[in-house]
Amino acid sequence: MVILLWATILINYIIGLGIEKSKNHAKKLLWIGVITNILILCFHKYYFYIVDFFNTNFDAGMAIPDGSLPLGISFFIFQEISYLVDVYKKDAPANKNFLELSTHIFMYPKITQGPIVKYKDIYQQLSSRTLYFENIYLGLRRFTLGLSKKVLLADTIGEKTDMIFAQVSTGLDTPTAWLGMLCYSLQLFFDFSGYSDMAIGIAQIMGFRFKENFNYPYIAKDISDFWSRWHISLSMFFREYIYFPLGGNRKGEVRTYLNQFVVFFITGIWHGETLNFLVWGIYHWFFSVLGKFMKRFDWYIKTPDIFKRIFTFLVVAIGFVIFRSADLDQAMLYLSYMFNNASTAVPVFEFPYFLSNDLIFYLIIGCIFSTPIMRKIHHQYKDTKWFPWIYDIGLLLFFMLSILFLVSGSYSPFIYFQF
């Protein structure tokens, strides 16, 4: 993986210098760079499936790779593409210092889970930044918050998610299927946003400033609003480097919907290699178009926001069932349990088995922390003398519990405090 990463950085370093110096061939060099990066990404993400397809259908006898992906390949390839585009558009100069460019691409806090940091937003910080004690302190705070989200909430709730999805083949009762959907929605949010918080915190400790990557997506009023709050760096990358170059919304309504389809299609492919990810992307495109269409009606505009938020969350959460499933067949089977209880088998474990008291506690905490309630409390009391101390002591406690979880290897750091 390290050799591949250094090789791609060297390729993009050379092409970036060529784009900046060339007067007549800059666009050609850009396309060469973009296509090269995409081919590298596609080769490593889809080669296994291509070989398997030809071996299965044509008895090709091709050697089957192990199917493992280089760590963070999607993130560093996308950042290298954005580097070339930023240089071509003259939003930032080509970096003549190979180690500085490598620092941008290889910066470990963000390489596996993001956020996707655009070169034009960080190139000045690569050569000039100052370490302040306050930034180190705030970075440690942010890192601890992210670690707590990941360990205390995502991993704990994720245990029940795994247990429920493991029962799909043997049958689920309808309440359990809905519970699994809720558990996974919270698990995924705290997992992704927790990693982003840790990356932003570590970067701040080192003197870098990363933009926010999550902004309470589960209070969104429609799918477009959701994607302006969920994995913001990814949404902005696709918007700036794919949607706008395709014409955005400047070429008529039909072309706008087509451009959006391309973006969501690529979003699905980017998240995974199996068909259910592609369906998940198209699913979001459909509800994005539906949301824009509904805004034409007065009754929809006048509908209270609470109903719009509930509907949007349900759309997103149901979509996550498709996202979480091993394949499309499992996704369809799971959805059948949710909506018509199609299972003919008697489930091995039913709803009361999964809905334990500790899970109820975690779900309540998860629902609270996935909304701006705690942020509003923080803003209201942050300037008082006592609140910062309580906040820091709370984070220290969360940090100690997270370490206890990691050391013990248990899904729940509160295993000895069942209630």
C-alpha positions as CSV (number, residue, x, y, z in Angstrom):
1,M,0.0,0.0,0.0
2,V,2.8,2.4,0.9
3,I,4.6,1.8,-2.4
4,L,1.3,2.4,-4.3
5,L,0.7,5.6,-2.4
6,W,4.2,7.0,-3.0
7,A,3.9,6.1,-6.7
8,T,0.6,7.9,-7.2
9,I,1.9,10.9,-5.3
10,L,5.0,11.0,-7.6
11,I,2.8,10.7,-10.7
12,N,0.5,13.6,-9.6
13,Y,3.5,15.7,-8.5
14,I,5.0,15.5,-12.0
15,I,1.7,16.0,-13.8
16,G,0.8,19.0,-11.5
17,L,4.1,20.7,-12.4
18,G,3.4,20.0,-16.1
19,I,-0.1,21.5,-15.9
20,E,1.3,24.7,-14.3
21,K,4.1,25.2,-16.8
22,S,2.3,24.1,-19.9
23,K,0.5,26.8,-22.0
24,N,-1.0,24.6,-24.7
25,H,-1.4,21.2,-23.1
26,A,-2.6,21.8,-19.6
27,K,-6.1,20.4,-20.2
28,K,-4.7,17.3,-21.8
29,L,-2.3,16.7,-18.9
30,L,-5.2,17.2,-16.5
31,W,-7.3,14.5,-18.3
32,I,-4.3,12.2,-18.3
33,G,-3.9,12.7,-14.6
34,V,-7.6,12.3,-13.8
35,I,-8.0,9.2,-16.0
36,T,-4.8,7.6,-14.5
37,N,-6.0,8.2,-11.0
38,I,-9.5,6.7,-11.8
39,L,-8.0,3.7,-13.5
40,I,-5.8,3.0,-10.4
41,L,-8.8,3.3,-8.2
42,C,-11.0,1.1,-10.4
43,F,-8.3,-1.5,-10.8
44,H,-7.9,-2.0,-7.0
45,K,-11.7,-1.8,-6.2
46,Y,-13.1,-3.9,-9.1
47,Y,-10.3,-6.2,-10.3
48,F,-11.4,-8.9,-8.0
49,Y,-15.0,-8.8,-9.3
50,I,-13.9,-8.6,-12.9
51,V,-11.7,-11.7,-12.5
52,D,-14.4,-13.5,-10.7
53,F,-17.0,-12.7,-13.4
54,F,-14.8,-13.9,-16.3
55,N,-13.7,-17.1,-14.4
56,T,-17.3,-17.9,-13.5
57,N,-18.9,-17.2,-16.9
58,F,-16.1,-17.9,-19.3
59,D,-13.8,-20.2,-17.4
60,A,-11.0,-17.8,-18.0
61,G,-8.7,-19.3,-15.4
62,M,-7.4,-15.9,-14.3
63,A,-5.6,-15.7,-11.0
64,I,-7.9,-14.5,-8.2
65,P,-6.5,-11.8,-6.0
66,D,-7.1,-11.7,-2.3
67,G,-9.8,-9.0,-2.7
68,S,-8.3,-6.7,-0.1
69,L,-8.1,-3.0,-0.8
70,P,-5.2,-0.6,-0.1
71,L,-6.1,1.3,3.0
72,G,-7.8,4.6,2.3
73,I,-7.3,4.4,-1.5
74,S,-10.5,6.2,-2.3
75,F,-9.6,9.2,-0.1
76,F,-6.1,9.7,-1.3
77,I,-7.0,9.2,-5.0
78,F,-9.8,11.8,-4.7
79,Q,-7.4,14.2,-3.0
80,E,-4.9,13.8,-5.8
81,I,-7.6,14.5,-8.4
82,S,-8.6,17.6,-6.5
83,Y,-5.0,18.7,-6.4
84,L,-4.7,18.5,-10.2
85,V,-8.0,20.3,-10.8
86,D,-7.1,23.1,-8.3
87,V,-3.7,23.6,-10.1
88,Y,-5.4,23.6,-13.5
89,K,-8.0,26.1,-12.4
90,K,-5.3,28.2,-10.8
91,D,-7.0,28.0,-7.4
92,A,-3.7,27.0,-6.0
93,P,-0.1,26.8,-7.3
94,A,1.5,23.4,-8.1
95,N,3.6,22.3,-5.1
96,K,7.3,22.2,-6.1
97,N,8.1,20.5,-2.7
98,F,7.5,16.8,-3.1
99,L,7.5,16.3,0.7
100,E,4.9,19.0,1.2
101,L,2.6,17.5,-1.4
102,S,3.2,14.1,0.2
103,T,2.2,15.5,3.6
104,H,-1.1,16.7,2.2
105,I,-2.0,13.4,0.6
106,F,-0.5,11.1,3.2
107,M,-1.7,13.0,6.3
108,Y,-2.7,10.0,8.5
109,P,-5.6,11.5,10.5
110,K,-7.8,11.7,7.4
111,I,-6.6,9.0,5.0
112,T,-9.0,6.2,6.0
113,Q,-12.3,7.9,6.9
114,G,-11.8,11.5,5.7
115,P,-12.7,14.3,5.7
116,I,-11.6,14.9,2.1
117,V,-9.3,18.0,2.3
118,K,-9.0,19.9,-0.9
119,Y,-5.5,21.1,-1.7
120,K,-6.6,24.7,-2.3
121,D,-7.9,24.8,1.3
122,I,-4.7,23.6,2.9
123,Y,-1.7,24.4,0.7
124,Q,-0.7,27.5,2.6
125,Q,-0.8,25.6,5.9
126,L,1.6,23.1,4.5
127,S,4.4,25.6,4.4
128,S,3.4,28.0,7.2
129,R,1.6,27.2,10.4
130,T,2.0,27.9,14.1
131,L,1.4,25.7,17.0
132,Y,-0.5,27.3,19.8
133,F,-1.3,25.7,23.2
134,E,-4.9,26.7,22.8
135,N,-5.2,24.8,19.5
136,I,-3.5,21.8,21.1
137,Y,-6.0,21.9,24.0
138,L,-9.0,22.3,21.6
139,G,-7.6,19.6,19.4
140,L,-7.4,17.2,22.3
141,R,-10.9,18.0,23.2
142,R,-12.2,17.3,19.7
143,F,-10.2,14.1,19.5
144,T,-11.6,12.9,22.8
145,L,-15.1,13.7,21.7
146,G,-14.7,11.8,18.5
147,L,-13.1,8.8,20.2
148,S,-16.1,8.7,22.6
149,K,-18.6,8.8,19.8
150,K,-16.8,5.9,18.0
151,V,-16.1,3.7,21.0
152,L,-18.9,4.4,23.5
153,L,-21.7,4.8,21.1
154,A,-21.0,3.5,17.6
155,D,-19.3,0.3,18.7
156,T,-21.7,-0.4,21.5
157,I,-24.8,0.1,19.4
158,G,-23.1,-1.7,16.6
159,E,-23.0,-4.9,18.6
160,K,-26.8,-5.1,18.5
161,T,-26.8,-4.1,14.8
162,D,-24.5,-7.0,13.9
163,M,-26.6,-9.4,16.0
164,I,-29.8,-8.3,14.2
165,F,-28.4,-8.4,10.7
166,A,-26.9,-11.8,11.4
167,Q,-30.5,-13.1,11.8
168,V,-31.7,-12.0,8.4
169,S,-31.3,-15.5,6.8
170,T,-33.2,-17.2,9.7
171,G,-35.9,-14.6,10.0
172,L,-36.8,-11.4,11.8
173,D,-40.0,-10.2,13.4
174,T,-41.0,-6.7,12.2
175,P,-40.2,-4.7,15.4
176,T,-36.7,-6.2,15.5
177,A,-36.1,-5.3,11.8
178,W,-37.1,-1.7,12.6
179,L,-34.9,-1.7,15.7
180,G,-31.9,-2.9,13.6
181,M,-32.5,0.0,11.1
182,L,-32.5,2.5,14.0
183,C,-29.4,1.0,15.6
184,Y,-27.4,1.0,12.3
185,S,-28.4,4.6,11.5
186,L,-27.0,5.7,14.9
187,Q,-24.0,3.5,14.6
188,L,-23.1,4.8,11.2
189,F,-23.5,8.4,12.2
190,F,-21.3,8.1,15.3
191,D,-18.8,6.0,13.5
192,F,-18.3,8.4,10.6
193,S,-18.6,11.6,12.6
194,G,-16.4,10.2,15.4
195,Y,-13.6,9.5,12.9
196,S,-14.0,12.9,11.4
197,D,-13.8,14.6,14.9
198,M,-10.7,12.6,15.7
199,A,-9.1,13.6,12.3
200,I,-10.0,17.3,12.8
201,G,-8.7,17.2,16.4
202,I,-5.3,15.6,15.5
203,A,-4.9,18.0,12.6
204,Q,-5.6,20.9,15.0
205,I,-3.0,19.6,17.4
206,M,-0.5,19.7,14.5
207,G,-1.5,23.2,13.5
208,F,-3.8,22.3,10.6
209,R,-7.4,23.5,10.1
210,F,-9.8,21.1,8.5
211,K,-13.4,22.0,7.6
212,E,-16.3,20.4,9.4
213,N,-17.6,17.1,7.9
214,F,-20.9,16.5,9.7
215,N,-23.6,19.0,10.8
216,Y,-26.4,17.0,12.5
217,P,-27.6,15.3,9.3
218,Y,-30.6,13.6,11.0
219,I,-32.4,16.9,11.5
220,A,-32.4,17.5,7.7
221,K,-35.7,18.6,6.1
222,D,-35.1,16.8,2.7
223,I,-32.5,14.7,1.0
224,S,-30.6,17.7,-0.4
225,D,-30.4,19.1,3.1
226,F,-29.2,15.8,4.4
227,W,-26.3,15.7,1.9
228,S,-25.4,19.3,2.8
229,R,-24.9,18.0,6.4
230,W,-23.6,14.4,5.9
231,H,-20.0,13.8,5.0
232,I,-19.8,17.4,3.8
233,S,-16.4,17.1,2.3
234,L,-17.5,14.3,0.1
235,S,-20.6,16.1,-1.0
236,M,-18.6,19.2,-1.8
237,F,-16.0,17.2,-3.7
238,F,-18.6,15.7,-6.0
239,R,-20.4,19.0,-6.3
240,E,-17.3,21.0,-7.2
241,Y,-15.4,18.5,-9.3
242,I,-18.2,16.5,-11.0
243,Y,-21.6,18.3,-10.8
244,F,-20.4,21.8,-11.7
245,P,-18.2,20.7,-14.6
246,L,-21.2,18.7,-16.0
247,G,-23.1,22.0,-16.1
248,G,-24.8,21.9,-12.6
249,N,-28.2,23.4,-12.8
250,R,-27.3,25.9,-15.6
251,K,-28.6,23.8,-18.6
252,G,-32.2,23.3,-17.9
253,E,-34.3,21.1,-15.5
254,V,-33.8,17.8,-17.4
255,R,-30.0,18.2,-17.6
256,T,-29.9,19.2,-13.9
257,Y,-31.6,15.9,-12.9
258,L,-29.3,14.0,-15.2
259,N,-26.2,15.7,-13.7
260,Q,-27.5,14.8,-10.2
261,F,-28.1,11.2,-11.3
262,V,-24.4,11.0,-12.4
263,V,-23.3,12.4,-9.0
264,F,-25.4,9.9,-7.0
265,F,-24.4,7.1,-9.3
266,I,-20.8,7.8,-8.6
267,T,-21.5,8.3,-4.9
268,G,-22.9,4.7,-4.8
269,I,-20.0,3.3,-6.6
270,W,-17.5,5.1,-4.4
271,H,-19.0,3.7,-1.2
272,G,-18.7,0.0,-2.3
273,E,-18.3,-2.5,-5.0
274,T,-21.5,-4.5,-4.8
275,L,-24.8,-3.8,-6.5
276,N,-26.6,-2.7,-3.3
277,F,-24.4,0.4,-3.1
278,L,-25.3,1.4,-6.6
279,V,-29.0,1.0,-5.8
280,W,-28.5,3.0,-2.6
281,G,-27.0,5.9,-4.6
282,I,-29.9,5.9,-7.2
283,Y,-32.4,5.6,-4.3
284,H,-31.0,8.9,-2.9
285,W,-31.1,10.5,-6.3
286,F,-34.8,9.6,-6.6
287,F,-35.7,11.2,-3.3
288,S,-33.6,14.2,-4.0
289,V,-35.5,14.8,-7.2
290,L,-38.8,14.1,-5.4
291,G,-37.9,16.7,-2.7
292,K,-37.3,19.4,-5.3
293,F,-40.6,18.5,-7.1
294,M,-42.6,18.6,-3.8
295,K,-41.4,22.2,-3.1
296,R,-43.6,23.4,-6.0
297,F,-46.7,22.7,-3.9
298,D,-48.0,25.1,-1.2
299,W,-49.2,22.4,1.0
300,Y,-45.8,20.9,1.2
301,I,-44.1,24.3,1.9
302,K,-46.6,24.9,4.7
303,T,-46.0,21.4,6.2
304,P,-44.4,21.7,9.7
305,D,-40.7,21.1,9.7
306,I,-41.0,18.3,12.2
307,F,-42.9,16.1,9.7
308,K,-40.4,16.8,7.0
309,R,-37.5,15.8,9.4
310,I,-39.2,12.6,10.4
311,F,-39.9,11.7,6.8
312,T,-36.4,12.5,5.7
313,F,-34.9,10.5,8.5
314,L,-37.1,7.5,7.6
315,V,-36.0,7.7,4.0
316,V,-32.3,7.9,5.0
317,A,-32.6,5.1,7.5
318,I,-34.4,2.8,5.2
319,G,-31.7,3.5,2.6
320,F,-29.1,2.5,5.2
321,V,-30.6,-0.9,5.3
322,I,-29.6,-1.3,1.6
323,F,-26.2,0.2,2.4
324,R,-25.5,-2.2,5.4
325,S,-26.7,-5.4,3.7
326,A,-24.2,-7.9,2.4
327,D,-25.9,-7.8,-1.1
328,L,-29.1,-6.6,-2.8
329,D,-30.9,-9.9,-2.0
330,Q,-30.3,-9.6,1.7
331,A,-31.4,-5.9,1.5
332,M,-34.7,-6.9,-0.1
333,L,-35.2,-9.7,2.4
334,Y,-34.6,-7.3,5.3
335,L,-37.0,-4.7,3.9
336,S,-39.6,-7.4,3.5
337,Y,-39.4,-8.1,7.2
338,M,-39.8,-4.4,7.9
339,F,-42.9,-3.9,5.8
340,N,-44.9,-7.1,5.6
341,N,-43.1,-9.6,7.9
342,A,-42.6,-12.0,5.0
343,S,-40.6,-14.5,7.1
344,T,-42.1,-17.9,7.2
345,A,-39.6,-19.1,9.8
346,V,-39.9,-18.5,13.5
347,P,-37.1,-16.1,14.5
348,V,-34.5,-17.6,16.8
349,F,-34.5,-14.4,18.8
350,E,-37.4,-11.9,18.9
351,F,-37.7,-8.2,19.8
352,P,-37.6,-8.4,23.6
353,Y,-34.2,-10.3,23.4
354,F,-32.6,-7.4,21.6
355,L,-34.2,-4.4,23.3
356,S,-32.3,-4.7,26.6
357,N,-32.3,-1.9,29.2
358,D,-28.7,-0.9,28.3
359,L,-29.6,-0.7,24.6
360,I,-32.5,1.6,25.4
361,F,-30.1,3.8,27.4
362,Y,-27.6,3.9,24.5
363,L,-30.4,4.7,22.0
364,I,-31.7,7.6,24.1
365,I,-28.1,9.0,24.4
366,G,-27.5,8.5,20.7
367,C,-30.7,10.3,19.7
368,I,-29.8,13.2,22.0
369,F,-26.2,13.5,20.7
370,S,-27.3,13.2,17.1
371,T,-29.3,16.5,17.4
372,P,-28.0,20.0,18.3
373,I,-29.4,19.8,21.9
374,M,-26.0,19.5,23.5
375,R,-24.4,22.1,21.2
376,K,-27.1,24.6,22.3
377,I,-26.4,23.9,25.9
378,H,-22.7,24.3,25.3
379,H,-23.1,27.6,23.6
380,Q,-25.4,28.9,26.3
381,Y,-23.1,28.1,29.2
382,K,-19.6,28.0,27.7
383,D,-18.7,31.4,29.0
384,T,-19.7,30.6,32.6
385,K,-16.9,29.8,35.2
386,W,-18.1,26.3,36.0
387,F,-19.2,24.9,32.7
388,P,-15.8,24.5,31.0
389,W,-14.6,22.5,34.0
390,I,-17.6,20.2,33.9
391,Y,-17.2,19.8,30.2
392,D,-13.5,18.9,30.5
393,I,-14.0,16.5,33.4
394,G,-16.8,14.8,31.4
395,L,-14.5,14.4,28.4
396,L,-11.8,13.0,30.6
397,L,-14.3,10.5,32.0
398,F,-15.4,9.5,28.5
399,F,-11.7,9.2,27.4
400,M,-11.0,6.8,30.4
401,L,-14.1,4.8,29.6
402,S,-13.1,4.6,25.9
403,I,-9.6,3.3,26.9
404,L,-11.2,0.8,29.2
405,F,-13.4,-0.4,26.3
406,L,-10.4,-0.7,24.0
407,V,-8.2,-2.6,26.6
408,S,-11.0,-4.9,27.7
409,G,-12.0,-5.8,24.1
410,S,-15.6,-5.7,25.2
411,Y,-18.3,-4.1,23.1
412,S,-19.5,-2.3,26.2
413,P,-17.3,-0.5,28.7
414,F,-20.3,-0.6,31.0
415,I,-20.5,-4.4,30.9
416,Y,-20.2,-4.5,34.7
417,F,-22.9,-1.9,35.1
418,Q,-25.9,-3.7,33.4
419,F,-29.3,-2.3,34.4
